[in-house]
Amino acid sequence: MRNILWKACVTAPVDDRTGHSIVPETQRRPENRYGNRPTMKDVAARAGVGLKTVSRVVNGEPGVTPETERRVQEAIDALGFRRNDSARVLRKGRTASIGLVLEDLADPFYGQLSRAVEEVARAHGALLINGSSAEDPDREQELALALCARRVDGLVVIPAGDDHRYLEPEIKAGVATVFVDRPAGRIDADCVLSDNFGGAREGVAHLLAHGHRRIGFIGDMPRIHTAAERLRGYRAAMEEAGIPVEDAWMSLGATDPVRVRRAAEEMLAGPAPVTAVFSGNNRVTVTVIRVLAEQTRRTALVAFDDLELADLLQPGVTVVAQDAATLGRTAAERLFRQLDGTLLVPERIEVPIRLVARGSGELPPAD
Amino acid sequence: MRNILWKACVTAPVDDRTGHSIVPETQRRPENRYGNRPTMKDVAARAGVGLKTVSRVVNGEPGVTPETERRVQEAIDALGFRRNDSARVLRKGRTASIGLVLEDLADPFYGQLSRAVEEVARAHGALLINGSSAEDPDREQELALALCARRVDGLVVIPAGDDHRYLEPEIKAGVATVFVDRPAGRIDADCVLSDNFGGAREGVAHLLAHGHRRIGFIGDMPRIHTAAERLRGYRAAMEEAGIPVEDAWMSLGATDPVRVRRAAEEMLAGPAPVTAVFSGNNRVTVTVIRVLAEQTRRTALVAFDDLELADLLQPGVTVVAQDAATLGRTAAERLFRQLDGTLLVPERIEVPIRLVARGSGELPPAD
């Protein structure tokens, strides 16, 4: 894809109420007939060529002599002509952009995942357009469809909702789609996921192996796929060890510090507190670490998701680490394979997790 | 802005080489005349109304009876009609979207800044479209102009380069523009910045007040505005204390762990090592903290930028904290004031920093 995306224009933006150009009179360039933005007609007039010739130069098509191309380019530069990709998408099928719907722009896990998606997009000459749903299924749908309305070539979606049939018309119309971190709901589609169940089971088994029996689980809202899978892994590990799980040991809900703090303090209080905590994601972990640091009694901790500086705490935090970059990269690569036409059957790809023992998960029970 | 962005379509995407619709024959809906995407004409035919009536319903314009609107809506739902915003932008001036060019999707500072921008955009009914420049001025320009070519209403730019005259045609044409974190180069524009110079000077003065004289500075690449300003603040504090700065005490360059580690180890080696370090940003700090933790001798540390868990380290990290959310929110709010037409004169807004003493910056010199 040639790097001439920046050359284009159509008529100047107009004020909806007055119908006038929104650029003050004093700032309009006198040589433009259509308000402030030079058009291809302006370029053709200045270069003394036909409109089709300008179009060929702008779109990188053959059939123009070097001398003519030079004249057209001079006119483009002199007028400050920019191509309007909104008009271009009506003539061709591809806009060279990928949409990404994620959950939270400020969560480092999604930050790393996004960056990996963007690197793949860039390698394919595509722009990454992203926005976040804040775990709201309605917002996810609004964003995804708004991106489709802007004719993205493909969509990478981290779902907030569990029903993606709203995307079926788009998929049928040719928008490549890959789901990542959580599966699509009610439709067949490519999904790239961490082994949430297996990772949680392994993390809890690690605590059991170090002698713990009263183990707490603090996770995200139960309607979220990853939270439910990690709870399922916790329950499986406890069952395999023959330990009945008490209701008081499990708390799922919002990851805000107030809720998590209360949950942690309750599990650590009373005559039979938990001796270890399994923390369901990095947002929960940040608060759990603080609560544990305030306690006099030492409580073991295994956390799902790694955190920057987690290894520098005393003790270092034992984690079940996801590979956010691999999740993002794999999803984006599958997207481009779909666009190449080489990928036809939706698949579910699981990316392994990795238990990293740093100290907090190996503390023995305090009693 | 009514929430009907998702209703639209034009002709189906076509394969550039064959001219055929890129959707396989078997997946096309038999009732559509234009390949896979239903058109407004299809909706009109199904509802038994004129095209203009459909257009009124789709665009939320008055002049349609409730009964007619219901019939049109039924046809829209039955056909899965979606509005193509690419076509719509040619008729109106605004696309209800904001572009954001930032430096690194995976840096938590930019993550928080982005989220704040997005929250303001959403409150104005606009979509946030963002991408990252990876500190490459060419990539910054490519992204910014590609976003303009997609007719964003406004641009929030975290500059990688120092010459923004390439944006003048866009600004003249009415694209609202605000620069954040670093100033625009060679043009007059709204800028929202932290007090980088003052913050660094205050952080170094804090170390001087605790008895340090041999103080090291490790920062980002000197061509980056924030890095240069923070170095200037370091130098000013040292000069005000009457201490000549040795070349060996300053290291500016890439923030990758290898380079930063080497710089830190050099300053801490030899017969007259530094007794304190001022770290120029959060990427540098992450590595400096590790190097200091490996040393036997205690070295004081003040870091520009806060970091998650920084207060839980032993000792807690003393920081000069920026307010990323305020930077982002202020920039986005100025953008929408520009779009309202109420803001005409470019301004430079400085957001104060905040020194947070947690232990590492108050350690006395080891000698």
Contacts between the chains, C-beta under 8 A, distances in Angstrom:
chain1	res1	chain2	res2	distance
A	3	B	142	6.7
A	5	B	142	7.1
A	5	B	145	6.7
A	5	B	146	4.8
A	5	B	149	5.7
A	6	B	141	7.7
A	6	B	142	7.2
A	6	B	145	3.5
A	6	B	146	6.8
A	6	B	148	7.7
A	6	B	149	6.4
A	8	B	149	5.5
A	9	B	173	7.8
A	10	B	90	6.2
A	11	B	90	7.7
A	12	B	93	7.9
A	12	B	173	6.2
A	12	B	174	7.1
A	13	B	93	3.2
A	13	B	94	7.0
A	13	B	151	7.8
A	13	B	173	7.1
A	13	B	174	5.0
A	14	B	92	7.6
A	14	B	93	4.9
A	15	B	93	6.8
A	16	B	92	6.4
A	16	B	93	6.7
A	16	B	94	7.3
A	21	B	174	7.9
A	22	B	93	6.3
A	22	B	174	4.9
A	22	B	341	7.9
A	23	B	172	6.4
A	23	B	173	6.4
A	23	B	174	5.2
A	27	B	172	5.4
A	29	B	172	7.5
A	36	B	172	5.7
A	36	B	173	4.7
A	36	B	174	7.1
A	37	B	169	7.9
A	37	B	173	5.0
A	80	B	168	7.9
A	80	B	169	3.9
A	82	B	145	6.8
A	82	B	148	6.7
A	82	B	149	6.1
A	82	B	169	6.6
A	82	B	170	7.3
A	83	B	149	5.9
A	84	B	149	6.2
A	84	B	151	6.9
A	85	B	146	7.5
A	85	B	149	4.3
A	85	B	150	5.4
A	86	B	86	4.7
A	86	B	87	8.0
A	86	B	89	4.6
A	86	B	90	6.5
A	86	B	95	7.8
A	86	B	149	7.8
A	86	B	150	6.5
A	86	B	151	5.4
A	87	B	86	7.9
A	87	B	90	6.5
A	89	B	86	4.7
A	90	B	10	6.2
A	90	B	11	7.8
A	90	B	86	6.4
A	90	B	87	6.5
A	92	B	13	8.0
A	92	B	14	7.5
A	92	B	16	6.2
A	93	B	13	3.2
A	93	B	14	4.9
A	93	B	15	6.5
A	93	B	16	6.6
A	93	B	22	6.0
A	94	B	13	7.1
A	94	B	16	7.4
A	95	B	86	7.9
A	97	B	150	7.8
A	104	B	115	7.1
A	105	B	111	5.5
A	105	B	114	4.4
A	105	B	115	4.3
A	105	B	118	6.1
A	106	B	108	7.1
A	106	B	111	4.2
A	106	B	112	4.8
A	106	B	114	7.2
A	106	B	115	4.3
A	107	B	111	7.2
A	108	B	106	7.1
A	108	B	108	5.5
A	108	B	111	6.9
A	108	B	308	7.7
A	111	B	105	5.5
A	111	B	106	4.2
A	111	B	107	7.2
A	111	B	108	6.9
A	111	B	111	4.9
A	112	B	106	4.8
A	114	B	105	4.4
A	114	B	106	7.2
A	115	B	104	7.0
A	115	B	105	4.3
A	115	B	106	4.3
A	115	B	132	7.2
A	118	B	105	6.1
A	118	B	131	6.7
A	118	B	132	6.4
A	127	B	131	6.0
A	127	B	143	7.0
A	127	B	146	5.4
A	128	B	131	5.2
A	129	B	129	4.6
A	129	B	130	7.5
A	129	B	131	7.2
A	130	B	129	7.5
A	130	B	130	5.9
A	130	B	131	7.9
A	131	B	118	6.7
A	131	B	127	5.9
A	131	B	128	5.2
A	131	B	129	7.2
A	131	B	130	7.9
A	132	B	115	7.3
A	132	B	118	6.4
A	141	B	6	7.7
A	142	B	3	6.7
A	142	B	5	7.1
A	142	B	6	7.2
A	143	B	127	7.0
A	145	B	5	6.7
A	145	B	6	3.6
A	145	B	82	6.8
A	146	B	5	4.9
A	146	B	6	6.9
A	146	B	85	7.4
A	146	B	127	5.4
A	148	B	6	7.7
A	148	B	82	6.8
A	149	B	5	5.8
A	149	B	6	6.4
A	149	B	8	5.7
A	149	B	82	6.3
A	149	B	83	6.1
A	149	B	84	6.2
A	149	B	85	4.2
A	149	B	86	7.6
A	150	B	85	5.6
A	150	B	86	6.4
A	150	B	97	7.9
A	150	B	150	7.0
A	151	B	13	7.7
A	151	B	84	7.1
A	151	B	86	5.4
A	168	B	80	7.8
A	169	B	37	7.8
A	169	B	80	4.0
A	169	B	82	6.6
A	170	B	82	7.4
A	172	B	23	6.3
A	172	B	27	5.3
A	172	B	28	7.9
A	172	B	29	7.4
A	172	B	36	5.7
A	173	B	9	7.9
A	173	B	12	6.2
A	173	B	13	7.0
A	173	B	23	6.3
A	173	B	36	4.7
A	173	B	37	5.1
A	174	B	12	7.2
A	174	B	13	5.1
A	174	B	21	7.8
A	174	B	22	4.7
A	174	B	23	5.1
A	174	B	36	7.1
A	286	B	308	6.4
A	286	B	309	7.0
A	289	B	309	7.1
A	289	B	312	6.2
A	290	B	312	6.8
A	293	B	312	6.0
A	307	B	308	6.9
A	307	B	309	6.5
A	308	B	108	7.7
A	308	B	286	6.3
A	308	B	307	6.9
A	308	B	308	6.3
A	308	B	309	7.1
A	309	B	286	7.0
A	309	B	289	7.0
A	309	B	307	6.5
A	309	B	308	7.1
A	309	B	309	4.5
A	309	B	310	7.1
A	309	B	313	6.8
A	310	B	309	7.1
A	312	B	289	6.2
A	312	B	290	6.8
A	312	B	293	6.0
A	312	B	313	5.8
A	313	B	309	6.8
A	313	B	312	5.8
A	313	B	313	6.7
A	314	B	314	5.5
